[in-house]
Amino acid sequence: MTNQPIWKLMGLLFKAHPWHGVPIGNKFPKILTAYIEIVPTDTVKYEIDKDSGILKLDRPQKFSNVCPVLYGLVPQTFCAEKVAEFCELKTGRKGITGDGDPLDICILTEKTISHGDILLQAVPIGGMRMIDDGEADDKIIAVLQGDGVYGNWKDISDCPASVTERLKHYFLTYKDIPGETKRKCEITHVYGVEEACEVITRSHEDYLVRFSELESMLNEAMKIVNS
């Protein structure tokens, strides 16, 4: 047991933080763990509280639109320099930064899942390159591993255009404020599995840079507890 990562040992005593305490998965970026915050029946936006790891109510939706898929984050990811660099490369723009959040993921499944705050295994098939007020805010599109309807999809080309258009409409409108006409976010590309895997890999590398001290901090904390 003593050779296990400290976050794994902590998970035996306490509920794991969905962002930091849950591994991304040893088969990523082809198969990865996803933490679900929102399901299609939710009429309010739930979001993980980054300090505590508890799912919180972020805000009620101002209109009747609801998220059409399972939506959440990829553990142990962070959108910073490497993700922003890839966005600049693909768009030809300069001055883009990462949004400083975990990587977002949308999961397609035939199953009705009634609530968030759960983990599942997802297979990426593509993504949407979203820029929100100058920040890279990619949305990975994936299928539930083993799903009876969507499980055989391998790339975004397997996905009907109506599905991606529905996702684009949701993400371009869910932050709209009544009375405002200028939109801060845009979706520049819908991309395939190869680019999705690159974004996932870069976001994990950004995470390792940003939270490089986390493992040593936990080790120091355990020394104090055991002293």
C-alpha positions in Angstrom: 0.0 0.0 0.0 2.8 2.4 0.8 3.9 2.6 -2.9 0.5 3.9 -4.0 0.1 7.6 -5.0 -0.9 9.8 -2.1 -4.2 10.9 -3.7 -5.2 7.2 -4.0 -4.5 6.6 -0.3 -6.4 9.7 0.7 -9.4 8.4 -1.3 -9.6 5.4 1.0 -10.2 7.8 4.0 -12.2 10.6 2.4 -14.4 11.3 -0.6 -12.1 12.1 -3.5 -12.0 15.5 -5.0 -13.5 14.9 -8.5 -10.9 17.2 -10.2 -7.7 16.3 -8.3 -8.4 13.1 -6.5 -9.8 11.0 -9.4 -7.3 9.7 -12.0 -7.8 10.6 -15.6 -7.4 6.9 -16.5 -4.5 4.8 -17.7 -5.9 4.6 -21.2 -6.3 8.3 -21.8 -6.7 10.0 -24.2 -8.5 7.1 -26.0 -10.6 6.2 -23.0 -10.9 8.5 -20.0 -12.8 9.2 -16.8 -15.4 11.9 -16.8 -17.1 13.5 -13.9 -20.7 14.5 -14.7 -22.1 17.8 -13.4 -25.2 18.3 -15.5 -27.8 15.9 -17.1 -30.4 16.8 -19.8 -33.2 17.0 -17.2 -31.5 19.7 -15.2 -33.1 23.2 -15.4 -30.3 24.8 -13.4 -26.5 24.8 -14.1 -24.6 22.8 -11.6 -20.8 23.2 -11.4 -18.1 21.7 -9.2 -16.9 23.9 -6.4 -13.1 23.9 -7.2 -12.0 24.3 -3.6 -14.2 21.7 -1.9 -15.0 19.3 -4.7 -18.7 19.5 -3.9 -21.2 20.0 -6.7 -22.8 23.4 -6.3 -25.7 25.2 -8.0 -24.0 27.8 -10.2 -27.1 29.5 -11.6 -30.6 28.8 -12.9 -30.9 28.8 -16.6 -32.5 32.1 -17.8 -34.3 30.5 -20.7 -35.9 27.1 -21.3 -32.9 25.6 -23.1 -31.4 22.6 -21.3 -28.1 20.8 -21.9 -28.9 18.1 -24.5 -26.2 15.6 -23.2 -24.4 14.6 -20.1 -21.9 17.4 -19.4 -19.0 17.6 -17.0 -15.2 17.7 -16.7 -12.2 15.5 -17.3 -10.3 15.0 -14.0 -6.6 16.1 -13.8 -6.9 18.5 -16.7 -6.4 22.2 -16.8 -6.8 24.6 -19.8 -3.8 26.9 -19.8 -0.7 27.5 -22.0 -0.6 24.3 -24.0 -4.3 24.3 -24.8 -4.2 28.0 -25.7 -1.2 27.4 -28.0 -3.0 24.6 -29.9 -6.1 26.9 -30.3 -3.9 29.7 -31.7 -2.3 27.2 -34.1 -5.6 25.9 -35.4 -7.3 29.3 -35.6 -4.4 31.4 -36.7 -5.1 33.9 -34.0 -2.9 35.4 -31.3 -3.4 36.5 -27.7 -5.6 33.5 -26.8 -5.3 32.2 -23.2 -6.6 29.1 -21.5 -9.8 29.5 -19.5 -8.1 28.2 -16.3 -10.7 25.5 -15.8 -10.8 21.7 -16.1 -11.4 20.5 -19.7 -15.2 20.2 -20.4 -16.7 17.1 -21.9 -20.1 16.2 -23.4 -21.1 12.5 -23.4 -23.6 10.9 -25.7 -25.6 7.9 -24.4 -28.9 6.2 -25.0 -29.4 5.7 -21.2 -31.3 8.1 -19.0 -29.1 9.1 -16.2 -31.1 11.0 -13.6 -28.5 13.1 -11.8 -24.9 14.3 -11.8 -22.1 13.9 -9.3 -21.1 10.6 -10.9 -18.1 9.2 -12.7 -18.2 7.2 -15.9 -15.8 6.0 -18.7 -16.0 7.9 -21.9 -14.5 7.5 -25.4 -13.7 10.8 -27.2 -14.9 11.1 -30.8 -14.2 14.8 -31.4 -14.8 18.2 -30.0 -15.8 21.9 -30.5 -13.2 24.6 -30.5 -14.9 27.3 -28.5 -13.4 30.7 -27.7 -15.1 32.6 -24.8 -14.0 36.2 -24.5 -10.5 35.4 -25.8 -10.1 32.2 -23.8 -9.8 28.7 -25.2 -12.8 26.7 -23.8 -12.9 23.5 -25.8 -15.8 21.0 -25.5 -14.8 17.4 -26.0 -17.5 15.2 -27.5 -17.5 11.6 -26.4 -19.7 8.5 -26.1 -20.4 6.4 -23.1 -18.1 3.4 -23.2 -20.1 0.3 -24.2 -23.2 2.3 -25.0 -25.7 0.3 -27.1 -26.5 3.1 -29.6 -23.5 5.4 -29.6 -20.8 3.0 -28.4 -19.6 2.1 -31.9 -18.9 5.7 -33.0 -15.2 6.3 -33.4 -15.1 9.8 -34.9 -17.2 13.0 -35.1 -17.9 12.0 -38.7 -20.1 9.2 -37.3 -22.2 11.8 -35.5 -25.2 13.3 -37.4 -24.9 17.1 -38.1 -28.1 17.6 -36.2 -26.4 16.5 -32.9 -23.4 18.8 -33.3 -25.7 21.7 -34.3 -27.8 21.1 -31.2 -24.6 21.2 -29.0 -23.4 24.3 -30.8 -26.7 26.1 -30.2 -26.7 25.3 -26.5 -23.1 26.4 -25.8 -23.6 29.6 -27.9 -26.8 30.6 -26.1 -26.7 29.3 -22.5 -24.8 32.3 -21.2 -26.9 34.8 -23.0 -28.3 37.7 -20.9 -31.8 39.0 -21.7 -31.5 42.2 -23.7 -27.9 41.8 -24.7 -27.2 41.3 -28.5 -23.5 41.0 -28.5 -22.2 37.5 -27.9 -18.8 36.9 -26.3 -18.3 33.3 -27.3 -17.9 31.6 -30.7 -17.3 28.1 -32.0 -14.6 28.2 -34.7 -14.3 24.5 -35.5 -15.9 21.1 -34.9 -13.0 18.7 -35.0 -12.4 14.9 -35.0 -10.9 12.4 -32.7 -7.3 13.1 -33.5 -7.6 16.8 -32.5 -9.7 15.8 -29.5 -6.9 13.5 -28.2 -4.4 16.3 -28.7 -6.5 18.7 -26.6 -6.9 16.2 -23.9 -3.2 15.4 -23.8 -2.3 19.1 -23.7 -4.8 19.8 -20.9 -3.4 17.0 -18.8 0.1 18.4 -19.4 -1.1 21.9 -18.4 -2.6 20.3 -15.2 0.7 18.6 -14.3 2.5 22.0 -14.6 -0.1 24.0 -12.7 -0.5 21.5 -9.9 3.0 20.0 -9.8 3.2 20.8 -6.1 0.0 19.0 -5.1 1.5 15.5 -4.5 4.3 17.0 -2.3 1.8 19.1 -0.4 -0.3 16.0 0.4 2.8 14.0 1.4 3.8 16.8 3.8 0.2 16.9 5.2 0.3 13.1 5.8 3.6 13.5 7.7 2.0 16.1 10.0 -1.0 13.8 10.6 1.3 10.8 11.4 3.7 12.8 13.6 
